[in-house]
């Protein structure tokens, strides 16, 4: 049988192609019985509407791009799940781009997306970025953009974040309450907005409890597992901390591995707390105390902000900040059993 197109389906039903098109777009101005007849005939003739062609006519891709620094982190997987759910409810698909914390990749992706691949962007920024002005160079032609989690403070665009300062303050205070006085703070990029905010919470908690700040207890780590293994073992051996606060979950894993190799007992010799959305945190040995961000909700809120701009043609540069709360879940890595 010849492939069926919208014109042939319209002829078979003695209807106009625009009526057929409206039925598939679920327009409210089409009679219910007519719509049912069209859908039944389409099924019978195995007709599939070409949404891509109709999107081209509307000058919409019906796609939003999601740019994240990594996928290995459980947090980003959950956030993407939230974004995809909202996108699907709005009849959109998502394209996922991973920067691997590489600023050049981020710039390349953004420029590529301005060629019509997507109608809007939800992004958690890369860790290496220094000059963010490339985002302003698009001017009024810049695609609607929403930041989540990691943001550029100097770019005015809607963003969804968590109260990282408060979470870091409470996490550090929890370690102090458990008897820690030499708390190492492990961070991947302390110059990034999220790194600075989390570090400030750590510093202020030390100050509140009159614990002197030691610069060398802030340990700059990397994105490489091998490098982190060396950096963390060195820090544990030379600095001899009694508490470790890690800003991202992979550094908590690296700390666990280092303690195992160095025969350091968690939590007797060292207490560990980390930002993490890892569902298996309770199953680690010992179970990991976490600051857990509402990752799926963050993704949903970021996507909702983007669709507010897409649907209402609002000002793309409208600053709009949504702040969600994380929660500390205390487990055995910080509590002596």
C-alpha positions as CSV (number, residue, x, y, z in Angstrom):
1,X,0.0,0.0,0.0
2,X,1.3,3.5,-0.8
3,X,2.3,5.6,2.2
4,X,-0.6,7.7,3.4
5,X,-0.2,11.4,3.9
6,X,-2.5,14.1,5.3
7,X,-3.9,14.9,1.8
8,X,-4.9,11.3,1.1
9,X,-6.4,11.0,4.6
10,X,-8.4,14.2,4.1
11,X,-9.7,12.9,0.7
12,X,-10.7,9.5,2.3
13,X,-12.8,11.4,4.9
14,X,-14.0,14.2,2.6
15,X,-12.5,16.8,5.0
16,X,-10.0,19.6,4.6
17,X,-6.4,19.1,5.5
18,X,-6.6,21.9,8.1
19,X,-9.4,20.0,9.9
20,X,-7.2,16.8,10.0
21,X,-4.3,18.9,11.3
22,X,-6.5,20.5,14.1
23,X,-7.7,17.0,15.2
24,X,-4.1,15.9,15.7
25,X,-3.1,19.1,17.5
26,X,-6.1,18.5,19.9
27,X,-7.7,21.9,19.1
28,X,-10.8,22.7,21.1
29,X,-12.6,24.1,18.1
30,X,-13.1,20.7,16.5
31,X,-16.2,18.6,17.0
32,X,-15.6,15.5,19.2
33,X,-17.3,13.1,16.8
34,X,-15.3,14.5,13.8
35,X,-12.1,14.1,15.8
36,X,-12.9,10.5,16.7
37,X,-13.8,9.7,13.0
38,X,-10.4,11.2,11.9
39,X,-8.4,9.3,14.5
40,X,-10.2,6.0,13.7
41,X,-9.5,6.4,10.0
42,X,-5.9,7.4,10.6
43,X,-5.4,4.2,12.7
44,X,-7.1,2.1,10.0
45,X,-4.8,3.6,7.3
46,X,-1.7,3.6,9.5
47,X,-1.3,7.4,9.2
48,X,1.3,9.1,11.4
49,X,1.2,12.9,11.6
50,X,4.5,14.6,10.7
51,X,4.9,16.8,13.8
52,X,8.3,17.9,12.6
53,X,6.8,19.5,9.4
54,X,4.0,21.2,11.3
55,X,6.6,22.5,13.9
56,X,8.6,24.0,11.0
57,X,5.5,25.8,9.7
58,X,5.0,27.2,13.2
59,X,8.7,28.0,13.4
60,X,8.9,25.9,16.6
61,X,11.1,22.8,17.2
62,X,8.9,21.6,20.1
63,X,12.3,20.7,21.7
64,X,14.0,22.2,24.7
65,X,17.8,21.7,25.4
66,X,19.1,20.6,28.8
67,X,22.8,21.3,29.4
68,X,24.4,19.7,32.4
69,X,28.0,19.4,33.6
70,X,27.8,15.6,34.0
71,X,25.5,12.6,34.0
72,X,27.3,10.4,36.5
73,X,26.1,12.5,39.4
74,X,22.7,11.1,40.5
75,X,21.5,14.7,41.2
76,X,21.6,15.6,37.5
77,X,19.8,12.4,36.4
78,X,17.0,13.2,38.8
79,X,16.8,16.9,37.7
80,X,16.6,15.8,34.0
81,X,13.8,13.4,34.9
82,X,11.9,16.4,36.4
83,X,12.6,18.6,33.3
84,X,11.5,15.8,30.9
85,X,8.2,15.3,32.8
86,X,7.2,18.9,32.5
87,X,8.4,19.1,28.9
88,X,6.3,16.0,28.0
89,X,3.2,17.6,29.6
90,X,3.7,20.6,27.4
91,X,4.1,18.4,24.2
92,X,7.9,19.0,24.0
93,X,10.9,16.7,23.8
94,X,14.3,17.3,25.4
95,X,17.8,17.1,24.0
96,X,20.5,16.5,26.6
97,X,24.0,18.0,26.2
98,X,26.8,17.2,28.6
99,X,29.7,19.7,29.0
100,X,32.0,17.5,31.2
101,X,32.6,20.8,33.0
102,X,34.3,22.1,29.8
103,X,33.5,25.8,29.1
104,X,34.4,25.5,25.4
105,X,31.8,22.7,25.0
106,X,29.2,24.8,26.7
107,X,29.8,27.8,24.4
108,X,29.7,25.4,21.3
109,X,26.4,23.8,22.5
110,X,24.8,27.2,23.1
111,X,25.8,28.6,19.7
112,X,24.7,25.4,18.0
113,X,21.3,25.6,19.7
114,X,20.7,29.1,18.3
115,X,20.5,27.5,14.8
116,X,16.9,26.4,15.5
117,X,17.5,23.1,17.2
118,X,15.6,24.2,20.3
119,X,13.0,26.7,21.5
120,X,14.6,27.2,24.9
121,X,17.5,26.0,27.2
122,X,17.6,24.8,30.8
123,X,21.2,24.8,32.0
124,X,23.5,24.0,34.9
125,X,26.7,25.9,34.0
126,X,30.1,24.3,33.5
127,X,32.7,24.6,36.2
128,X,35.5,26.2,34.3
129,X,33.7,29.2,32.8
130,X,35.4,32.6,33.3
131,X,33.9,34.9,30.6
132,X,30.1,34.6,30.5
133,X,29.5,37.5,28.2
134,X,29.0,35.2,25.2
135,X,25.5,34.8,26.5
136,X,24.8,38.5,26.3
137,X,26.2,38.8,22.7
138,X,23.0,37.2,21.3
139,X,21.1,40.3,22.5
140,X,17.3,40.0,22.0
141,X,17.9,36.9,19.8
142,X,19.0,34.9,22.7
143,X,16.9,31.8,23.3
144,X,14.9,31.7,26.5
145,X,17.3,30.5,29.2
146,X,16.8,29.2,32.7
147,X,19.7,28.2,35.1
148,X,19.4,25.6,37.7
149,X,21.7,24.6,40.5
150,X,24.9,26.1,39.1
151,X,24.4,29.6,37.9
152,X,26.3,32.6,36.5
153,X,25.6,35.4,39.0
154,X,26.3,38.1,36.4
155,X,23.8,36.8,33.8
156,X,20.2,38.0,34.5
157,X,18.0,35.1,33.7
158,X,15.5,33.0,35.7
159,X,17.1,30.4,38.0
160,X,16.2,27.6,40.4
161,X,18.6,27.0,43.2
162,X,18.6,25.6,46.7
163,X,19.6,27.4,49.9
164,X,23.2,26.1,49.8
165,X,24.5,28.6,52.3
166,X,22.1,27.4,55.0
167,X,22.6,23.8,54.2
168,X,26.4,24.1,54.4
169,X,26.2,26.0,57.6
170,X,24.0,23.3,59.2
171,X,26.2,20.5,57.8
172,X,29.3,22.0,59.3
173,X,27.5,22.7,62.6
174,X,26.4,19.0,62.6
175,X,30.0,17.9,62.4
176,X,31.0,20.3,65.2
177,X,28.2,19.0,67.4
178,X,29.6,15.5,66.8
179,X,32.9,16.6,68.3
180,X,34.8,17.6,65.1
181,X,37.2,20.5,65.4
182,X,39.4,20.0,62.3
183,X,36.9,19.9,59.4
184,X,38.2,19.6,55.9
185,X,36.1,21.1,53.1
186,X,36.5,19.3,49.8
187,X,35.5,21.3,46.7
188,X,35.9,20.9,43.0
189,X,35.6,24.6,41.9
190,X,35.5,27.1,44.7
191,X,35.3,30.0,42.3
192,X,32.0,28.9,40.9
193,X,28.9,30.5,42.5
194,X,27.8,27.3,44.1
195,X,31.3,26.5,45.5
196,X,31.6,30.0,47.0
197,X,28.1,29.9,48.6
198,X,28.7,26.5,50.1
199,X,32.1,27.5,51.4
200,X,30.7,30.6,53.1
201,X,28.3,28.5,55.1
202,X,31.2,26.3,56.2
203,X,33.3,29.3,57.2
204,X,30.5,31.0,59.1
205,X,29.7,27.8,61.1
206,X,33.3,27.6,62.2
207,X,33.3,31.3,63.2
208,X,30.1,30.8,65.2
209,X,31.7,28.0,67.2
210,X,35.0,29.9,67.6
211,X,36.9,27.3,65.6
212,X,39.9,28.9,63.9
213,X,39.8,28.8,60.1
214,X,42.8,27.0,58.5
215,X,43.2,27.8,54.8
216,X,44.8,24.4,54.0
217,X,41.7,22.6,55.3
218,X,39.9,23.8,52.1
219,X,41.0,21.1,49.7
220,X,40.7,21.8,46.0
221,X,39.9,18.6,44.1
222,X,39.4,17.9,40.4
223,X,37.1,16.0,38.1
224,X,39.5,13.1,37.7
225,X,39.0,10.1,40.0
226,X,42.7,9.3,39.9
227,X,43.8,12.8,40.8
228,X,41.2,13.0,43.6
229,X,42.5,9.7,45.1
230,X,46.0,11.2,45.5
231,X,44.7,14.6,46.7
232,X,42.4,13.2,49.3
233,X,44.9,10.6,50.6
234,X,47.5,13.4,50.9
235,X,45.0,15.6,52.8
236,X,44.0,12.9,55.2
237,X,47.6,11.9,56.0
238,X,49.1,15.4,56.3
239,X,46.2,17.5,57.6
240,X,44.7,14.8,59.9
241,X,41.1,16.2,59.9
242,X,38.5,14.6,62.2
243,X,35.6,15.6,59.9
244,X,35.2,15.9,56.1
245,X,32.5,17.9,54.3
246,X,32.4,17.2,50.6
247,X,30.6,19.6,48.2
248,X,29.7,16.9,45.7
249,X,28.9,13.2,46.1
250,X,31.8,11.9,44.0
251,X,34.2,13.4,46.6
252,X,32.4,11.5,49.3
253,X,33.0,8.2,47.4
254,X,36.7,9.2,46.9
255,X,37.0,9.9,50.7
256,X,35.5,6.4,51.5
257,X,38.0,4.7,49.1
258,X,40.9,6.7,50.6
259,X,39.8,5.8,54.2
260,X,39.6,2.2,53.2
261,X,43.1,2.2,51.7
262,X,44.6,4.2,54.7
263,X,42.7,2.1,57.3
264,X,40.9,5.1,58.7
265,X,37.6,4.2,60.4
266,X,34.5,6.2,59.5
267,X,33.0,7.5,61.8
268,X,35.4,6.7,64.7
269,X,38.4,8.4,63.2
270,X,36.7,10.6,60.6
271,X,33.2,11.8,60.2
272,X,31.9,12.4,56.6
273,X,29.0,14.5,55.3
274,X,28.2,15.3,51.7
275,X,25.9,17.0,49.3
276,X,24.3,14.0,47.6
277,X,21.0,12.9,46.0
278,X,22.2,9.3,45.9
279,X,19.5,6.8,46.6
280,X,22.0,4.2,47.8
281,X,23.5,6.5,50.4
282,X,21.8,4.5,53.2
283,X,23.4,1.3,51.8
284,X,27.0,2.5,52.0
285,X,29.2,1.1,54.8
286,X,28.8,3.1,56.9
287,X,25.6,4.8,55.6
288,X,26.4,8.3,54.4
289,X,25.0,11.4,56.1
290,X,23.8,13.6,53.2
291,X,22.5,17.1,52.4
292,X,19.9,16.0,49.9
293,X,18.6,18.5,47.4
294,X,15.1,18.1,45.9
295,X,16.6,17.3,42.5
296,X,13.5,16.2,40.6
297,X,11.6,19.2,41.9
298,X,14.4,21.6,40.9
299,X,14.2,20.2,37.4
300,X,10.4,20.6,37.3
301,X,10.5,24.2,38.6
302,X,13.2,25.1,36.1
303,X,11.2,23.7,33.2
304,X,8.0,25.4,34.4
305,X,9.9,28.7,34.4
306,X,11.0,28.1,30.9
307,X,7.5,27.3,29.7
308,X,6.2,30.4,31.4
309,X,8.5,32.4,29.1
310,X,7.7,30.3,26.0
311,X,4.0,30.4,26.5
312,X,3.6,34.1,27.5
313,X,6.3,35.5,25.4
314,X,7.6,37.2,28.6
315,X,10.8,39.1,28.7
316,X,13.5,36.5,28.2
317,X,15.8,38.4,30.6
318,X,13.3,38.7,33.4
319,X,15.2,37.9,36.6
320,X,13.2,35.4,38.6
321,X,14.7,33.2,41.4
322,X,13.1,30.2,42.9
323,X,14.9,28.9,46.1
324,X,14.1,25.4,47.3
325,X,15.2,23.8,50.6
326,X,17.5,20.9,51.0
327,X,17.4,18.6,54.0
328,X,20.1,16.9,56.1
329,X,19.6,13.2,56.6
330,X,21.8,12.0,59.5
331,X,23.3,8.6,59.1
332,X,26.1,6.5,60.5
333,X,29.0,8.3,58.7
334,X,28.8,11.2,61.3
335,X,27.3,9.4,64.3
336,X,29.3,7.1,66.5
337,X,27.3,3.9,66.9
